[in-house]
Amino acid sequence: MKIKLTIFVALIFVNLSFGVTIQLRKGGSVEGEIIGKGREEFVLKTAEGEKTFKWRQVKSSCIKKVYPELYEKLKAQAIERNEKKEKVEFKKSVKKKETVHQPVFLSVKTTKERGRFKKMDNKEIFKDSKARVKRSWNMVKFFEKERYVEINIKMNGLNPKKEYTLKTVYSHYLKDYGKGGRFFRKSTSQKNVEKIKQLNGKKNYGIKITTPTYHQYKEKITDSDYHFRKGEGRQKEYGAKSKGLDISIWLDDKLIYEKKAGKIETYYENVKKL
């Protein structure tokens, strides 16, 4: 054990017995003889006595001159540190490029398509009715209109080299109005309808989604001797009316847009209003 310790001390502290000028990093210099040196520090014998310095206090060019072996070792360590730092910085830059992207601009509008009332065939309506019923309704014309809501989606700023999956989920709410007539056909609304579309090769898109039709009716008197019930006048309408839609839009399984019927729309995930 004593032999090993003696060897270690001999390696750490070696008498050099020659005069040197040590250039310090913070400026200035010190003259003397190096009488001992180790991995982190060295002892310098000066006119004022022995002084201990850290190698990190000395300029690299001076270390190279007085202790070439340590200089090469420190140089190799510095190169290794720089390589590791460059790898970390490269990974960070790649990750940043992957996560940070240009904003996507989105516009979502709903339009209620009006359509026109079309006259219904009284013979077809009353084909299974008794003659008395047919005669009593002979002075009234019946009309039917089909309506639907169109969801118009516009997206700008997508990467044309990337493929996206666009999912739209909507729920359409309907309400019956008026007292349904004899031939009233009730409309049904759909909830949580999913529409999937693949986007690829373009920067801008325009997408239209149409809801199922809902029905409205009108009865109009054609004979002055016939009238509806009190307060209904010579014409009445009934059927279904749209109460709005819940709409949510997903891009690659990430929610980017949401709007509830009668509420303010919300944009998510770096998406801005177009």
C-alpha positions as CSV (number, residue, x, y, z in Angstrom):
1,M,0.0,0.0,0.0
2,K,2.9,2.4,0.9
3,I,4.6,1.6,-2.4
4,K,1.4,2.4,-4.4
5,L,0.9,5.7,-2.5
6,T,4.6,6.6,-3.1
7,I,4.2,6.0,-6.9
8,F,0.9,8.1,-6.9
9,V,2.6,11.0,-5.2
10,A,5.6,10.8,-7.5
11,L,3.2,11.0,-10.5
12,I,1.3,13.9,-9.0
13,F,4.3,16.0,-7.9
14,V,7.3,16.0,-10.1
15,N,10.3,18.4,-9.5
16,L,11.0,20.1,-12.8
17,S,13.6,22.6,-11.6
18,F,13.4,25.0,-14.6
19,G,12.3,28.6,-14.8
20,V,9.0,29.3,-16.6
21,T,6.6,32.2,-17.2
22,I,3.0,31.3,-16.5
23,Q,0.4,33.3,-18.5
24,L,-2.8,33.7,-16.5
25,R,-6.3,33.8,-18.1
26,K,-7.3,36.9,-16.2
27,G,-4.2,38.7,-17.4
28,G,-0.7,39.1,-16.1
29,S,2.0,36.5,-15.6
30,V,4.0,34.8,-12.9
31,E,7.7,33.7,-13.1
32,G,9.2,30.8,-11.2
33,E,10.0,27.1,-11.2
34,I,7.3,24.4,-11.2
35,I,8.2,22.2,-8.3
36,G,5.1,20.0,-8.4
37,K,2.1,19.4,-10.6
38,G,-1.1,17.3,-10.5
39,R,-4.3,16.8,-12.5
40,E,-6.0,20.0,-11.3
41,E,-3.3,22.2,-9.9
42,F,0.5,22.9,-9.8
43,V,3.0,24.5,-7.3
44,L,5.2,27.3,-8.5
45,K,8.3,28.4,-6.6
46,T,8.6,32.2,-7.0
47,A,10.8,34.9,-5.6
48,E,8.0,35.5,-3.0
49,G,7.7,31.9,-2.1
50,E,5.7,28.9,-3.2
51,K,2.3,29.5,-4.8
52,T,-0.4,27.0,-5.8
53,F,-2.4,27.6,-9.0
54,K,-5.3,25.8,-10.7
55,W,-4.7,24.7,-14.3
56,R,-8.0,26.4,-15.2
57,Q,-6.4,29.7,-14.2
58,V,-3.7,29.3,-16.9
59,K,-4.0,30.0,-20.6
60,S,-4.1,26.9,-22.9
61,S,-1.0,27.9,-24.8
62,C,0.9,28.0,-21.5
63,I,-0.4,24.5,-20.4
64,K,0.6,23.1,-23.8
65,K,4.2,24.4,-23.2
66,V,4.7,23.3,-19.6
67,Y,2.5,20.2,-19.5
68,P,1.9,18.8,-23.0
69,E,0.3,15.5,-21.7
70,L,-2.3,17.4,-19.7
71,Y,-3.0,19.7,-22.6
72,E,-3.8,16.8,-25.0
73,K,-6.0,15.2,-22.4
74,L,-7.9,18.5,-21.7
75,K,-8.2,19.0,-25.5
76,A,-9.7,15.6,-26.0
77,Q,-12.2,16.2,-23.1
78,A,-13.2,19.6,-24.6
79,I,-13.8,18.0,-28.1
80,E,-15.9,15.3,-26.4
81,R,-18.0,17.9,-24.5
82,N,-18.6,19.9,-27.7
83,E,-19.7,16.8,-29.6
84,K,-22.2,15.9,-26.9
85,K,-23.4,19.5,-26.7
86,E,-23.9,19.6,-30.5
87,K,-25.9,16.3,-30.4
88,V,-28.1,17.7,-27.7
89,E,-28.7,20.9,-29.5
90,F,-29.4,19.0,-32.8
91,K,-32.0,16.9,-31.0
92,K,-33.6,19.9,-29.5
93,S,-33.7,21.7,-32.9
94,V,-35.3,18.6,-34.6
95,K,-37.9,18.3,-31.9
96,K,-38.7,22.0,-32.1
97,K,-39.2,21.7,-35.9
98,E,-41.4,18.7,-35.4
99,T,-43.6,20.3,-32.7
100,V,-43.7,24.0,-33.8
101,H,-45.5,24.5,-37.1
102,Q,-47.2,27.4,-39.0
103,P,-50.7,28.1,-37.8
104,V,-53.7,26.7,-39.7
105,F,-56.5,29.0,-40.6
106,L,-60.0,27.7,-40.3
107,S,-63.5,28.9,-41.2
108,V,-66.7,27.1,-40.4
109,K,-70.1,28.4,-41.5
110,T,-73.5,26.8,-41.6
111,T,-76.1,27.7,-44.2
112,K,-79.8,26.8,-44.1
113,E,-80.8,25.9,-47.7
114,R,-84.3,27.3,-48.2
115,G,-85.7,25.3,-51.1
116,R,-89.3,25.8,-52.4
117,F,-92.6,24.5,-51.5
118,K,-93.9,21.9,-54.0
119,K,-97.5,21.1,-54.4
120,M,-98.6,17.7,-53.2
121,D,-101.0,15.5,-55.1
122,N,-104.4,15.5,-53.3
123,K,-105.4,12.3,-55.0
124,E,-102.3,10.5,-53.7
125,I,-102.9,12.0,-50.2
126,F,-106.5,10.9,-50.0
127,K,-106.3,7.6,-51.9
128,D,-107.0,5.6,-48.8
129,S,-109.6,8.0,-47.4
130,K,-113.3,7.9,-47.5
131,A,-115.2,10.0,-50.1
132,R,-116.5,12.3,-47.3
133,V,-113.0,13.1,-46.2
134,K,-111.9,13.7,-49.7
135,R,-114.7,16.2,-50.3
136,S,-114.1,18.1,-47.0
137,W,-110.4,18.7,-47.9
138,N,-111.1,19.4,-51.6
139,M,-110.8,23.2,-51.1
140,V,-107.3,23.0,-49.6
141,K,-104.0,22.8,-51.4
142,F,-101.1,21.0,-49.7
143,F,-97.4,21.9,-50.2
144,E,-94.2,20.2,-48.9
145,K,-90.7,21.6,-48.7
146,E,-87.4,19.8,-48.0
147,R,-84.7,21.7,-46.2
148,Y,-81.2,20.9,-45.0
149,V,-78.2,22.6,-43.4
150,E,-74.8,22.8,-45.2
151,I,-71.6,23.0,-43.2
152,N,-68.9,24.9,-45.1
153,I,-65.3,24.3,-43.9
154,K,-62.3,26.2,-45.3
155,M,-58.8,25.4,-44.2
156,N,-55.7,27.3,-45.3
157,G,-52.0,26.8,-44.4
158,L,-51.7,23.0,-44.4
159,N,-48.4,21.3,-45.5
160,P,-49.0,20.0,-49.0
161,K,-46.3,17.3,-48.5
162,K,-48.1,15.9,-45.4
163,E,-51.2,13.7,-45.2
164,Y,-53.9,14.7,-42.7
165,T,-57.0,13.1,-41.4
166,L,-59.9,15.5,-40.9
167,K,-62.8,14.4,-38.8
168,T,-66.0,16.4,-38.4
169,V,-68.6,15.5,-35.8
170,Y,-72.0,17.2,-35.8
171,S,-75.3,16.9,-34.1
172,H,-78.3,18.6,-35.7
173,Y,-81.2,19.7,-33.5
174,L,-84.7,20.0,-34.9
175,K,-87.9,21.3,-33.4
176,D,-91.5,20.8,-34.6
177,Y,-93.5,24.0,-34.9
178,G,-97.2,24.6,-35.5
179,K,-99.9,22.0,-35.0
180,G,-99.1,19.2,-37.4
181,G,-101.6,18.7,-40.2
182,R,-103.3,15.6,-41.3
183,F,-100.4,14.6,-43.6
184,F,-97.5,15.8,-41.4
185,R,-94.4,13.6,-41.7
186,K,-92.2,14.1,-38.7
187,S,-88.4,14.8,-39.4
188,T,-85.8,13.2,-37.2
189,S,-82.5,14.8,-36.2
190,Q,-79.1,13.0,-36.2
191,K,-76.6,13.1,-33.3
192,N,-72.8,12.7,-33.3
193,V,-72.5,12.1,-37.0
194,E,-68.9,11.5,-38.1
195,K,-67.5,12.5,-41.5
196,I,-63.9,11.5,-42.3
197,K,-61.8,13.1,-45.1
198,Q,-58.2,12.5,-46.0
199,L,-56.3,15.7,-47.0
200,N,-53.0,15.4,-49.0
201,G,-51.2,17.4,-51.7
202,K,-52.9,20.8,-51.2
203,K,-52.3,23.8,-48.9
204,N,-55.9,25.0,-49.0
205,Y,-59.2,23.1,-48.8
206,G,-62.9,23.7,-49.1
207,I,-65.2,21.1,-47.7
208,K,-69.0,20.9,-47.7
209,I,-71.1,18.6,-45.4
210,T,-74.8,18.4,-45.9
211,T,-77.2,17.2,-43.2
212,P,-80.2,15.0,-44.0
213,T,-83.3,16.8,-45.1
214,Y,-86.1,17.9,-42.8
215,H,-89.7,18.6,-43.9
216,Q,-91.9,21.6,-43.8
217,Y,-95.6,21.8,-44.9
218,K,-98.1,24.4,-45.9
219,E,-101.9,24.2,-46.3
220,K,-103.6,26.9,-48.3
221,I,-107.3,27.5,-48.6
222,T,-108.7,27.8,-52.2
223,D,-112.4,28.2,-51.4
224,S,-113.8,31.2,-49.5
225,D,-116.4,29.0,-47.7
226,Y,-113.6,26.8,-46.1
227,H,-111.6,28.0,-43.2
228,F,-109.0,26.6,-40.7
229,R,-109.6,26.6,-37.1
230,K,-110.0,29.9,-35.3
231,G,-106.9,32.0,-35.4
232,E,-105.2,30.1,-38.3
233,G,-106.4,32.4,-41.1
234,R,-106.4,31.2,-44.7
235,Q,-103.0,29.6,-44.6
236,K,-100.9,27.7,-42.1
237,E,-97.5,26.2,-41.9
238,Y,-96.0,23.4,-39.8
239,G,-93.2,20.9,-39.8
240,A,-89.6,21.1,-38.5
241,K,-87.2,23.9,-37.9
242,S,-83.5,23.8,-37.3
243,K,-82.4,24.8,-33.8
244,G,-78.7,24.8,-34.7
245,L,-75.8,22.3,-34.6
246,D,-73.0,21.1,-32.3
247,I,-69.9,20.9,-34.5
248,S,-66.4,19.7,-33.5
249,I,-63.5,19.3,-36.0
250,W,-60.4,17.1,-35.4
251,L,-57.1,17.2,-37.3
252,D,-55.1,14.0,-36.9
253,D,-57.0,13.1,-33.7
254,K,-56.5,16.5,-32.2
255,L,-59.4,18.8,-31.4
256,I,-58.9,22.1,-33.3
257,Y,-62.5,23.5,-33.4
258,E,-65.6,23.3,-31.3
259,K,-69.0,25.1,-31.4
260,K,-72.2,24.3,-29.5
261,A,-75.6,25.3,-30.8
262,G,-76.2,28.9,-29.7
263,K,-72.6,29.3,-28.2
264,I,-69.4,31.0,-29.3
265,E,-66.9,29.0,-31.3
266,T,-63.6,27.9,-29.9
267,Y,-60.3,27.3,-31.8
268,Y,-57.5,25.0,-30.5
269,E,-54.0,23.6,-31.4
270,N,-52.4,26.6,-33.2
271,V,-55.5,27.1,-35.3
272,K,-56.7,30.6,-36.1
273,K,-59.9,32.0,-37.5
274,L,-59.9,32.5,-41.2
